Amino acid sequence: MDARPNSPEARDIRYHMHAYTNARKHQETGPLVIEKGDGVYVEDIAGNRYIEAMAGLWSVAVGFSEKRLVEAATRQMSKLPFYHDFGSKAHSPLIDLAEKLVQMAPVPMSKAYFTNSGSEANDTAIKMIWYRSNALGQPARKKIISRKRGYHGVTIASASLTGLPNNHLSFDLPIANILHTSTPHHWRDAEPGESEEQFSSRLAYDIEKLILAEGPETIAAFIGEPIMGAGGVIVPPAGYWQKIQAVLSKYDILLVADEVICGFGRTGEMFGSQTFGIRPDIMVLSKQISSSYLPISALIINDKVFEPIADESNRIGTFGHGFTGGGHPVAAAVALENIKLIEERDLVGNARKVGAHLQARLRKLASHPLVGEVRGVGLIAAVELVADKASKAPWGKPAALGALVNGFLQQNGVISRNMGDAIAFCPPLIITETQIDTLVGAFERSLDAALPQVRAQANA
């Protein structure tokens, strides 16, 4: 870190409070200042170049500095730099994007509704679900089931859906009417000898027990990511989504698919719902919808959701919800061009092909002394680190080993993220097999660099 009083690092420490950061530790270590990006690479202020193995925040599908997205933003900025969709107003990019999203959905959908982030979209989903229950004359039907280790955002409502302790501690969350059921992590939570199918059956039974205990007439919806992202890239076990959907259908409970990470090609299909046979009533989209070049998110809803909401808005006189920047014309224009690039360049196919190479390369590391599990689908993966493979025990405090290896990985020219002791990989969809080899090679060197410290502590 440049410690000069007027350096960017020093000014960052003085003026900037960071997201998802130990604020006190940051005052000691300072930031990594990223200055520019190109393709799958970013470069810091000192000129060091990194493979961005998280695509920023799971999101830069087409890579950094894609000229066509810059040009799309420039054209729209010069034509109509801002407008909104309040009071029956609209603009061409938003109409085009709404039509595109509804038509490309993997199940029949009716309308698209626009917000600015995944958190806002999931917050809006909760409000829509509650509004719909009131419209149907079911005021008791307000509870929503989420999952432990699920991630759905950070607003008061969406953070309540999130099932991670650090999103609740000292925030006085979760709010009422949000329930959490079991995590579908077979490697970590299965009983001895329990197959994936048996594990899935048990989790479906857990959900049904929860529904019956709370009262089916009080449960409005279930929300889940096709693959759990920030909770550790948890791939659902065999039969999981089919069994869960059978329970939801039995009690007429809505299904919300949070596609914020999986959507637009990440799993090797356009949507994670296609990969796992999910038929949602609401789909939540963000991140790769615009490659995060500009903030935009959307909900796609079916008629089962839309029609009662439309009736209630007619009874009241309006649907009293919306955001100033929701469906911003520049963001919508960028999202349209971004989706066009994903389709034209077959980045979904690239995620499938190069993703298979990523999964195979990572699985070759399964025998490493620090590797407990390798998991993933397409171009999203995680490697769970352990100090003892047999007991699956961590190295000291949970997350200590993940942080150690992630630090070595950054020194080796790859930016990733440790979620506890799981190192995640979610690179831009444009990545090549050669770049994957470089990425995995750096990861293997990082594991080897951490091993002596782990063994030294074990022998101490």
The 8 nearest C-alpha neighbors of each residue, nearest first, counted from 0:
[[1, 2, 29, 8, 28, 30, 31, 9],
 [0, 2, 3, 8, 6, 9, 7, 4],
 [1, 3, 0, 9, 4, 6, 8, 5],
 [2, 4, 6, 5, 1, 9, 8, 7],
 [5, 3, 9, 6, 2, 10, 1, 8],
 [4, 6, 3, 9, 10, 7, 8, 2],
 [5, 7, 9, 3, 8, 4, 10, 1],
 [8, 6, 10, 9, 11, 5, 32, 1],
 [9, 7, 11, 6, 10, 29, 30, 1],
 [10, 8, 12, 6, 11, 7, 4, 5],
 [9, 11, 13, 7, 12, 8, 14, 5],
 [10, 12, 8, 15, 9, 14, 13, 7],
 [13, 11, 9, 10, 26, 14, 15, 29],
 [12, 14, 10, 11, 9, 15, 26, 16],
 [15, 13, 11, 12, 10, 16, 9, 17],
 [16, 14, 11, 12, 17, 13, 10, 18],
 [15, 17, 14, 18, 22, 12, 11, 20],
 [18, 16, 20, 15, 19, 22, 21, 25],
 [17, 19, 20, 16, 21, 22, 15, 153],
 [20, 18, 17, 21, 22, 165, 166, 16],
 [21, 19, 18, 22, 17, 25, 24, 16],
 [20, 22, 24, 23, 25, 19, 17, 18],
 [23, 21, 25, 24, 20, 26, 16, 17],
 [22, 24, 25, 26, 21, 27, 20, 28],
 [23, 25, 27, 26, 21, 22, 28, 29],
 [26, 24, 29, 28, 22, 27, 23, 21],
 [25, 27, 24, 23, 12, 29, 28, 22],
 [28, 26, 25, 24, 29, 23, 12, 22],
 [29, 27, 25, 26, 24, 30, 0, 12],
 [28, 30, 25, 26, 8, 27, 12, 0],
 [31, 29, 32, 8, 28, 25, 11, 0],
 [30, 32, 33, 43, 29, 8, 0, 44],
 [31, 33, 43, 44, 30, 34, 8, 7],
 [34, 32, 43, 42, 44, 35, 31, 41],
 [33, 35, 43, 44, 42, 32, 36, 41],
 [36, 34, 42, 41, 33, 43, 37, 44],
 [35, 37, 41, 63, 40, 42, 64, 38],
 [36, 38, 63, 40, 64, 39, 41, 62],
 [37, 39, 62, 63, 40, 64, 36, 65],
 [38, 40, 62, 50, 51, 427, 37, 430],
 [41, 39, 50, 37, 49, 38, 51, 36],
 [40, 42, 36, 49, 35, 48, 37, 51],
 [43, 41, 48, 35, 47, 33, 46, 34],
 [44, 42, 33, 34, 46, 47, 45, 32],
 [43, 45, 34, 46, 32, 33, 42, 47],
 [46, 44, 43, 47, 42, 32, 34, 33],
 [45, 47, 43, 44, 42, 48, 34, 33],
 [48, 46, 43, 42, 45, 49, 44, 412],
 [47, 49, 42, 41, 46, 412, 40, 43],
 [50, 48, 412, 413, 40, 41, 51, 42],
 [49, 51, 40, 413, 52, 39, 414, 412],
 [50, 52, 414, 54, 40, 53, 39, 49],
 [51, 53, 426, 415, 424, 414, 425, 50],
 [54, 52, 425, 426, 55, 57, 415, 51],
 [55, 53, 426, 59, 427, 57, 58, 51],
 [56, 54, 53, 57, 58, 59, 51, 52],
 [55, 57, 58, 54, 53, 59, 286, 425],
 [58, 56, 54, 53, 425, 55, 260, 59],
 [57, 59, 286, 287, 56, 290, 54, 60],
 [60, 58, 290, 54, 62, 427, 61, 291],
 [59, 61, 427, 428, 290, 287, 62, 58],
 [62, 60, 59, 429, 428, 427, 290, 63],
 [63, 61, 38, 39, 59, 427, 60, 429],
 [62, 64, 37, 38, 36, 65, 39, 59],
 [65, 63, 37, 66, 36, 62, 38, 69],
 [64, 66, 67, 63, 68, 62, 69, 61],
 [67, 65, 69, 68, 64, 70, 71, 63],
 [66, 68, 70, 69, 65, 71, 336, 337],
 [69, 67, 71, 70, 66, 333, 65, 72],
 [68, 70, 66, 72, 67, 71, 73, 65],
 [69, 71, 73, 67, 68, 72, 66, 74],
 [72, 70, 68, 74, 73, 69, 333, 67],
 [73, 71, 69, 75, 70, 329, 74, 333],
 [72, 74, 70, 76, 71, 75, 69, 77],
 [75, 73, 71, 77, 76, 72, 70, 78],
 [74, 76, 78, 72, 77, 329, 73, 79],
 [75, 77, 80, 73, 74, 78, 79, 72],
 [76, 78, 75, 74, 79, 73, 80, 72],
 [79, 77, 75, 76, 80, 74, 73, 81],
 [78, 80, 81, 76, 75, 77, 328, 82],
 [81, 79, 76, 77, 75, 78, 329, 328],
 [82, 80, 79, 328, 327, 83, 329, 76],
 [81, 83, 327, 328, 80, 84, 79, 90],
 [82, 84, 85, 327, 89, 88, 323, 326],
 [83, 85, 88, 89, 87, 86, 82, 326],
 [86, 84, 88, 87, 83, 321, 89, 323],
 [85, 87, 88, 84, 317, 83, 89, 318],
 [88, 86, 85, 84, 89, 83, 90, 317],
 [89, 87, 84, 86, 85, 83, 90, 82],
 [90, 88, 84, 87, 83, 93, 91, 94],
 [91, 89, 93, 92, 94, 328, 88, 82],
 [90, 92, 94, 93, 95, 89, 328, 96],
 [93, 91, 95, 332, 331, 94, 328, 90],
 [94, 92, 96, 95, 91, 90, 331, 97],
 [93, 95, 91, 97, 96, 92, 98, 90],
 [96, 94, 92, 98, 93, 97, 91, 99],
 [95, 97, 99, 93, 98, 94, 92, 335],
 [96, 98, 94, 111, 100, 99, 95, 93],
 [97, 99, 95, 101, 96, 100, 102, 94],
 [100, 98, 96, 102, 97, 101, 103, 95],
 [101, 99, 103, 97, 102, 98, 104, 96],
 [102, 100, 98, 104, 103, 99, 108, 97],
 [101, 103, 99, 100, 104, 98, 108, 107],
 [104, 102, 100, 101, 99, 105, 98, 106],
 [103, 105, 101, 106, 102, 100, 108, 107],
 [104, 106, 103, 273, 107, 272, 270, 278],
 [105, 107, 104, 108, 278, 279, 103, 280],
 [108, 106, 301, 104, 105, 109, 101, 102],
 [107, 109, 301, 300, 101, 106, 110, 299],
 [108, 110, 301, 302, 300, 101, 107, 111],
 [111, 109, 300, 299, 108, 101, 112, 301],
 [110, 112, 299, 97, 298, 300, 297, 101],
 [111, 113, 298, 297, 299, 110, 114, 97],
 [114, 112, 297, 326, 325, 296, 298, 111],
 [113, 115, 325, 296, 297, 120, 295, 116],
 [116, 114, 295, 296, 294, 325, 119, 324],
 [117, 115, 296, 119, 118, 295, 114, 120],
 [116, 118, 120, 119, 285, 296, 121, 259],
 [119, 117, 152, 121, 116, 120, 157, 153],
 [120, 118, 122, 116, 117, 121, 123, 114],
 [119, 121, 117, 123, 122, 118, 114, 124],
 [122, 120, 124, 123, 118, 119, 157, 117],
 [121, 123, 119, 157, 125, 120, 124, 156],
 [124, 122, 120, 126, 121, 125, 119, 127],
 [123, 125, 121, 127, 122, 126, 128, 120],
 [126, 124, 128, 122, 123, 127, 129, 121],
 [127, 125, 123, 129, 128, 124, 130, 122],
 [126, 128, 130, 124, 125, 129, 131, 123],
 [127, 129, 125, 131, 126, 130, 124, 132],
 [128, 130, 132, 126, 131, 127, 141, 125],
 [131, 129, 127, 133, 128, 132, 126, 134],
 [130, 132, 134, 128, 308, 133, 129, 307],
 [133, 131, 137, 129, 135, 134, 130, 138],
 [132, 134, 138, 136, 130, 135, 131, 137],
 [133, 135, 131, 311, 132, 136, 307, 130],
 [136, 134, 132, 133, 137, 131, 307, 138],
 [135, 137, 133, 134, 138, 132, 131, 139],
 [138, 136, 132, 133, 135, 139, 140, 134],
 [137, 139, 133, 140, 132, 136, 141, 129],
 [140, 138, 217, 137, 141, 216, 132, 142],
 [141, 139, 217, 219, 218, 138, 137, 216],
 [140, 142, 219, 129, 139, 217, 218, 176],
 [143, 141, 176, 218, 219, 177, 217, 140],
 [142, 144, 220, 177, 221, 219, 218, 178],
 [145, 143, 221, 178, 179, 177, 220, 222],
 [144, 146, 179, 222, 160, 178, 221, 180],
 [147, 145, 179, 180, 149, 181, 162, 182],
 [146, 148, 162, 182, 149, 179, 181, 180],
 [149, 147, 162, 230, 163, 146, 182, 150],
 [148, 150, 162, 146, 161, 147, 230, 227],
 [149, 151, 161, 229, 152, 162, 230, 148],
 [152, 150, 161, 157, 160, 118, 158, 121],
 [153, 151, 118, 157, 158, 150, 154, 117],
 [152, 154, 158, 157, 118, 155, 166, 151],
 [153, 155, 157, 158, 156, 118, 152, 122],
 [156, 154, 158, 157, 159, 153, 172, 174],
 [155, 157, 159, 154, 158, 122, 160, 174],
 [158, 156, 152, 160, 122, 154, 159, 153],
 [159, 157, 153, 161, 152, 160, 154, 155],
 [158, 160, 173, 156, 157, 161, 172, 174],
 [161, 159, 157, 158, 145, 151, 162, 177],
 [162, 160, 150, 158, 151, 149, 159, 163],
 [161, 163, 147, 148, 149, 146, 160, 150],
 [162, 164, 148, 166, 165, 161, 147, 149],
 [165, 163, 167, 166, 168, 162, 148, 161],
 [166, 164, 168, 167, 163, 169, 170, 162],
 [165, 167, 164, 163, 168, 158, 153, 161],
 [166, 168, 172, 164, 170, 165, 173, 171],
 [167, 169, 165, 170, 164, 166, 171, 172],
 [170, 168, 171, 167, 172, 165, 166, 164],
 [169, 171, 167, 168, 172, 166, 173, 155],
 [172, 170, 169, 167, 173, 168, 174, 155],
 [173, 171, 167, 174, 170, 159, 168, 155],
 [172, 174, 159, 167, 171, 175, 177, 158],
 [173, 175, 172, 159, 177, 176, 156, 155],
 [174, 176, 177, 173, 142, 178, 159, 172],
 [177, 175, 142, 143, 141, 178, 174, 144],
 [176, 178, 143, 175, 142, 144, 160, 174],
 [179, 177, 144, 145, 143, 176, 180, 142],
 [180, 178, 146, 145, 144, 147, 177, 162],
 [179, 181, 146, 147, 145, 206, 178, 182],
 [180, 182, 147, 146, 183, 202, 179, 205],
 [181, 183, 147, 184, 146, 148, 180, 149],
 [184, 182, 235, 185, 181, 236, 233, 202],
 [185, 183, 182, 187, 186, 188, 233, 235],
 [184, 186, 189, 188, 187, 183, 236, 195],
 [187, 185, 184, 188, 189, 372, 371, 183],
 [186, 188, 185, 184, 189, 391, 183, 190],
 [187, 189, 185, 184, 186, 190, 183, 182],
 [190, 188, 185, 193, 198, 187, 186, 191],
 [189, 191, 193, 192, 188, 198, 185, 194],
 [192, 190, 193, 189, 194, 188, 186, 185],
 [191, 193, 190, 194, 189, 197, 195, 198],
 [192, 194, 190, 191, 197, 189, 198, 195],
 [195, 193, 197, 196, 198, 192, 189, 185],
 [194, 196, 198, 236, 237, 197, 199, 185],
 [197, 195, 199, 237, 198, 194, 238, 200],
 [196, 198, 200, 194, 199, 195, 193, 201],
 [197, 199, 195, 201, 196, 200, 194, 189],
 [198, 200, 239, 196, 202, 201, 197, 195],
 [201, 199, 197, 203, 198, 202, 204, 196],
 [200, 202, 204, 198, 199, 203, 205, 197],
 [201, 203, 205, 199, 204, 200, 198, 206],
 [204, 202, 200, 206, 243, 205, 201, 242],
 [203, 205, 201, 207, 202, 206, 208, 200],
 [206, 204, 202, 208, 203, 207, 201, 209],
 [207, 205, 209, 203, 204, 208, 210, 202],
 [206, 208, 210, 204, 209, 205, 211, 203],
 [207, 209, 205, 211, 206, 210, 212, 204],
 [210, 208, 206, 212, 207, 211, 213, 205],
 [211, 209, 207, 213, 215, 208, 212, 214],
 [210, 212, 214, 208, 209, 213, 215, 207],
 [211, 213, 209, 210, 214, 208, 215, 207],
 [214, 212, 210, 211, 209, 215, 217, 218],
 [213, 215, 211, 216, 217, 212, 210, 218],
 [216, 214, 217, 210, 218, 211, 250, 213],
 [215, 217, 214, 140, 218, 139, 219, 137],
 [218, 216, 140, 139, 215, 214, 142, 141],
 [219, 217, 142, 140, 215, 216, 220, 141],
 [218, 220, 140, 141, 252, 142, 143, 253],
 [221, 219, 253, 143, 252, 254, 218, 144],
 [220, 222, 144, 254, 143, 145, 255, 253],
 [223, 221, 255, 145, 254, 256, 144, 220],
 [222, 224, 256, 257, 225, 145, 255, 221],
 [223, 225, 257, 226, 227, 256, 258, 222],
 [224, 226, 271, 272, 223, 227, 256, 275],
 [227, 225, 234, 224, 233, 228, 232, 235],
 [226, 228, 233, 232, 224, 230, 149, 225],
 [229, 227, 232, 230, 231, 226, 233, 260],
 [228, 230, 231, 150, 232, 227, 418, 149],
 [231, 229, 148, 228, 149, 227, 232, 150],
 [230, 232, 229, 233, 228, 418, 421, 227],
 [233, 231, 228, 227, 381, 230, 234, 380],
 [232, 234, 227, 231, 226, 184, 235, 228],
 [233, 235, 226, 375, 232, 236, 227, 374],
 [236, 234, 183, 239, 233, 226, 237, 184],
 [237, 235, 195, 239, 238, 199, 185, 234],
 [238, 236, 196, 195, 239, 235, 199, 240],
 [237, 239, 241, 196, 240, 242, 199, 236],
 [240, 238, 199, 242, 241, 237, 236, 235],
 [239, 241, 243, 242, 238, 244, 277, 275],
 [240, 242, 244, 238, 239, 243, 245, 276],
 [241, 243, 245, 239, 240, 244, 203, 238],
 [244, 242, 240, 203, 246, 245, 241, 239],
 [243, 245, 247, 241, 246, 242, 240, 248],
 [244, 246, 242, 248, 243, 247, 249, 241],
 [247, 245, 249, 243, 244, 248, 207, 242],
 [248, 246, 252, 244, 249, 250, 245, 251],
 [247, 249, 251, 245, 250, 246, 244, 252],
 [250, 248, 246, 247, 251, 245, 252, 244],
 [249, 251, 248, 247, 252, 215, 246, 216],
 [252, 250, 248, 249, 247, 253, 219, 215],
 [253, 251, 247, 220, 219, 250, 248, 254],
 [254, 252, 220, 280, 221, 219, 255, 251],
 [253, 255, 279, 221, 280, 220, 222, 256],
 [256, 254, 222, 281, 279, 282, 280, 221],
 [257, 255, 282, 223, 279, 224, 258, 222],
 [256, 258, 224, 283, 259, 223, 282, 255],
 [257, 259, 262, 261, 284, 283, 260, 256],
 [258, 260, 284, 285, 257, 262, 261, 286],
 [261, 259, 258, 262, 57, 286, 228, 58],
 [262, 260, 258, 265, 271, 259, 270, 266],
 [261, 263, 270, 258, 260, 264, 259, 271],
 [264, 262, 269, 270, 287, 265, 288, 261],
 [263, 265, 269, 347, 268, 267, 266, 262],
 [264, 266, 261, 378, 267, 263, 377, 262],
 [267, 265, 377, 268, 376, 264, 271, 378],
 [268, 266, 351, 377, 350, 347, 264, 265],
 [269, 267, 264, 270, 266, 347, 274, 273],
 [268, 270, 264, 263, 347, 262, 267, 271],
 [271, 269, 262, 272, 268, 273, 263, 264],
 [270, 272, 274, 261, 273, 225, 266, 262],
 [271, 273, 277, 270, 275, 274, 276, 225],
 [272, 274, 276, 271, 270, 275, 268, 277],
 [273, 275, 271, 272, 276, 268, 266, 270],
 [276, 274, 272, 273, 277, 271, 240, 225],
 [275, 277, 273, 272, 274, 278, 240, 241],
 [276, 278, 272, 275, 279, 273, 240, 241],
 [279, 277, 106, 276, 272, 280, 254, 105],
 [280, 278, 254, 281, 255, 256, 277, 282],
 [279, 281, 254, 301, 300, 255, 253, 282],
 [280, 282, 300, 255, 279, 299, 256, 283],
 [281, 283, 256, 299, 298, 255, 257, 284],
 [282, 284, 298, 257, 258, 297, 259, 256],
 [285, 283, 259, 297, 258, 296, 298, 282],
 [284, 286, 296, 259, 288, 117, 287, 116],
 [285, 287, 58, 291, 288, 290, 259, 289],
 [288, 286, 290, 58, 289, 60, 285, 263],
 [287, 289, 285, 286, 334, 290, 263, 338],
 [290, 288, 334, 291, 287, 337, 292, 333],
 [289, 291, 59, 287, 60, 58, 292, 286],
 [292, 290, 289, 293, 286, 58, 59, 294],
 [291, 293, 290, 289, 294, 333, 59, 68],
 [292, 294, 291, 330, 295, 289, 333, 290],
 [295, 293, 115, 291, 116, 330, 292, 296],
 [296, 294, 115, 116, 114, 330, 285, 293],
 [297, 295, 285, 114, 115, 116, 284, 113],
 [298, 296, 113, 284, 112, 114, 283, 120],
 [297, 299, 283, 112, 111, 282, 284, 300],
 [300, 298, 111, 282, 281, 110, 112, 297],
 [299, 301, 281, 110, 108, 109, 280, 304],
 [302, 300, 108, 109, 303, 304, 280, 305],
 [301, 303, 305, 304, 306, 109, 300, 108],
 [302, 304, 301, 305, 306, 307, 280, 300],
 [303, 305, 302, 301, 306, 300, 307, 308],
 [306, 304, 302, 308, 307, 303, 309, 301],
 [305, 307, 309, 302, 308, 304, 303, 310],
 [308, 306, 310, 309, 131, 134, 305, 311],
 [309, 307, 311, 305, 131, 306, 310, 312],
 [308, 310, 306, 312, 307, 311, 305, 313],
 [311, 309, 307, 313, 308, 312, 306, 314],
 [310, 312, 314, 308, 313, 134, 309, 315],
 [313, 311, 317, 318, 309, 315, 316, 314],
 [314, 312, 316, 310, 311, 315, 309, 317],
 [313, 315, 311, 312, 316, 310, 317, 309],
 [316, 314, 312, 313, 317, 311, 318, 310],
 [315, 317, 313, 312, 314, 318, 311, 319],
 [318, 316, 312, 319, 315, 313, 314, 311],
 [317, 319, 312, 320, 316, 315, 311, 309],
 [318, 320, 317, 321, 312, 316, 315, 85],
 [319, 321, 318, 322, 123, 317, 126, 85],
 [322, 320, 323, 325, 319, 85, 114, 113],
 [321, 323, 325, 324, 114, 320, 115, 113],
 [322, 324, 325, 83, 321, 327, 85, 82],
 [325, 323, 327, 322, 326, 115, 83, 114],
 [324, 326, 114, 322, 113, 327, 115, 323],
 [325, 327, 113, 331, 93, 324, 328, 114],
 [326, 328, 324, 330, 325, 329, 331, 81],
 [329, 327, 331, 330, 92, 81, 332, 326],
 [330, 328, 332, 331, 75, 72, 327, 76],
 [329, 331, 333, 327, 293, 332, 328, 334],
 [330, 332, 334, 328, 329, 333, 92, 93],
 [333, 331, 329, 335, 92, 334, 330, 328],
 [332, 334, 330, 336, 331, 335, 68, 71],
 [335, 333, 289, 337, 331, 332, 336, 288],
 [336, 334, 332, 338, 337, 333, 96, 331],
 [335, 337, 339, 333, 334, 338, 340, 68],
 [336, 338, 334, 340, 339, 335, 289, 333],
 [339, 337, 341, 335, 340, 336, 334, 342],
 [338, 340, 336, 342, 337, 341, 343, 335],
 [341, 339, 343, 337, 342, 338, 344, 336],
 [342, 340, 338, 346, 339, 344, 343, 345],
 [341, 343, 345, 339, 340, 344, 338, 346],
 [344, 342, 340, 345, 341, 339, 346, 338],
 [343, 345, 346, 342, 341, 340, 339, 347],
 [346, 344, 342, 348, 347, 343, 341, 349],
 [345, 347, 349, 341, 348, 344, 428, 350],
 [348, 346, 264, 350, 267, 345, 349, 268],
 [347, 349, 351, 345, 346, 350, 352, 267],
 [348, 350, 346, 352, 351, 347, 353, 345],
 [351, 349, 267, 354, 347, 348, 378, 353],
 [350, 352, 267, 348, 354, 377, 349, 353],
 [353, 351, 349, 354, 355, 350, 348, 356],
 [354, 352, 356, 355, 350, 349, 432, 351],
 [353, 355, 377, 378, 357, 350, 351, 356],
 [354, 356, 358, 353, 352, 357, 351, 359],
 [355, 357, 353, 359, 354, 358, 360, 432],
 [358, 356, 354, 360, 355, 359, 361, 435],
 [357, 359, 355, 361, 356, 360, 362, 354],
 [360, 358, 356, 362, 357, 361, 355, 363],
 [361, 359, 357, 363, 362, 358, 356, 439],
 [360, 362, 358, 363, 364, 359, 357, 373],
 [361, 363, 359, 364, 365, 360, 373, 358],
 [362, 364, 361, 360, 365, 359, 366, 367],
 [363, 365, 362, 361, 367, 366, 370, 360],
 [366, 364, 362, 363, 367, 370, 373, 372],
 [365, 367, 364, 368, 370, 363, 369, 362],
 [366, 368, 370, 364, 369, 365, 446, 371],
 [369, 367, 370, 366, 388, 386, 387, 450],
 [368, 370, 385, 384, 367, 386, 371, 446],
 [371, 369, 384, 367, 365, 368, 372, 385],
 [370, 372, 384, 383, 385, 388, 369, 391],
 [373, 371, 383, 382, 370, 374, 365, 384],
 [372, 374, 382, 362, 381, 383, 365, 361],
 [375, 373, 381, 380, 372, 382, 234, 376],
 [374, 376, 380, 379, 234, 381, 358, 232],
 [375, 377, 266, 379, 378, 380, 354, 358],
 [378, 376, 354, 266, 267, 351, 350, 379],
 [379, 377, 354, 350, 265, 425, 266, 376],
 [378, 380, 425, 375, 377, 424, 376, 265],
 [381, 379, 375, 424, 374, 423, 232, 376],
 [380, 382, 423, 422, 374, 232, 421, 424],
 [381, 383, 373, 422, 421, 372, 384, 374],
 [384, 382, 421, 372, 371, 420, 370, 381],
 [385, 383, 370, 371, 420, 369, 421, 382],
 [386, 384, 393, 369, 387, 371, 391, 392],
 [385, 387, 394, 393, 369, 392, 388, 453],
 [388, 386, 392, 385, 391, 389, 390, 393],
 [387, 389, 391, 371, 390, 385, 386, 368],
 [390, 388, 387, 391, 392, 371, 385, 386],
 [389, 391, 392, 388, 387, 385, 386, 393],
 [392, 390, 388, 387, 385, 389, 371, 393],
 [391, 393, 390, 387, 385, 386, 394, 388],
 [394, 392, 385, 386, 397, 395, 391, 396],
 [395, 393, 386, 400, 396, 399, 385, 392],
 [394, 396, 393, 397, 399, 400, 386, 398],
 [395, 397, 399, 394, 398, 393, 400, 419],
 [396, 398, 399, 393, 419, 395, 420, 394],
 [399, 397, 419, 420, 401, 400, 402, 396],
 [400, 398, 402, 401, 397, 396, 403, 394],
 [401, 399, 403, 402, 398, 394, 420, 404],
 [400, 402, 420, 398, 417, 404, 403, 399],
 [401, 403, 405, 399, 400, 404, 398, 406],
 [404, 402, 400, 406, 401, 405, 399, 407],
 [405, 403, 407, 406, 401, 402, 445, 449],
 [404, 406, 408, 402, 407, 403, 401, 417],
 [407, 405, 403, 409, 404, 408, 402, 410],
 [406, 408, 410, 445, 404, 405, 409, 411],
 [409, 407, 405, 411, 445, 406, 410, 413],
 [408, 410, 413, 412, 411, 414, 406, 407],
 [411, 409, 407, 408, 412, 406, 413, 445],
 [412, 410, 408, 409, 441, 413, 407, 445],
 [411, 413, 49, 409, 410, 50, 48, 408],
 [414, 412, 50, 409, 49, 408, 411, 51],
 [415, 413, 51, 409, 52, 50, 49, 412],
 [414, 416, 52, 53, 413, 423, 424, 405],
 [417, 415, 423, 422, 418, 405, 414, 53],
 [416, 418, 422, 401, 421, 419, 420, 402],
 [419, 417, 421, 231, 420, 416, 422, 229],
 [418, 420, 398, 421, 417, 401, 397, 399],
 [419, 421, 401, 398, 384, 383, 418, 400],
 [420, 422, 383, 418, 382, 417, 419, 381],
 [423, 421, 417, 382, 381, 416, 401, 418],
 [422, 424, 381, 416, 380, 417, 421, 415],
 [425, 423, 380, 52, 53, 379, 381, 426],
 [424, 426, 53, 379, 52, 378, 57, 54],
 [427, 425, 52, 54, 53, 424, 428, 51],
 [428, 426, 60, 54, 429, 62, 59, 430],
 [427, 429, 60, 430, 350, 346, 61, 426],
 [430, 428, 427, 61, 346, 62, 431, 349],
 [429, 431, 428, 427, 434, 39, 426, 432],
 [432, 430, 434, 433, 435, 353, 429, 349],
 [431, 433, 435, 434, 353, 436, 356, 430],
 [434, 432, 436, 435, 431, 437, 430, 438],
 [433, 435, 437, 431, 436, 432, 438, 430],
 [436, 434, 432, 438, 433, 437, 439, 357],
 [435, 437, 433, 439, 434, 438, 440, 432],
 [438, 436, 434, 440, 435, 439, 441, 433],
 [439, 437, 435, 441, 436, 440, 434, 442],
 [440, 438, 442, 436, 441, 437, 435, 443],
 [439, 441, 437, 443, 442, 438, 436, 444],
 [442, 440, 444, 438, 439, 443, 411, 445],
 [441, 443, 439, 445, 440, 444, 408, 446],
 [442, 444, 446, 440, 445, 441, 439, 447],
 [445, 443, 447, 441, 442, 446, 448, 440],
 [444, 446, 448, 442, 407, 443, 408, 447],
 [447, 445, 443, 449, 448, 444, 404, 450],
 [446, 448, 444, 450, 445, 449, 443, 451],
 [447, 449, 445, 446, 450, 444, 451, 407],
 [448, 450, 446, 447, 452, 451, 404, 445],
 [449, 451, 453, 447, 452, 448, 454, 446],
 [452, 450, 454, 453, 449, 455, 448, 447],
 [453, 451, 455, 454, 450, 449, 456, 448],
 [452, 454, 450, 456, 451, 455, 457, 449],
 [455, 453, 457, 451, 456, 452, 450, 458],
 [456, 454, 452, 458, 457, 453, 451, 459],
 [455, 457, 459, 458, 453, 454, 452, 451],
 [456, 458, 454, 455, 459, 453, 386, 452],
 [459, 457, 455, 456, 454, 453, 452, 451],
 [458, 456, 457, 455, 454, 453, 452, 451]]
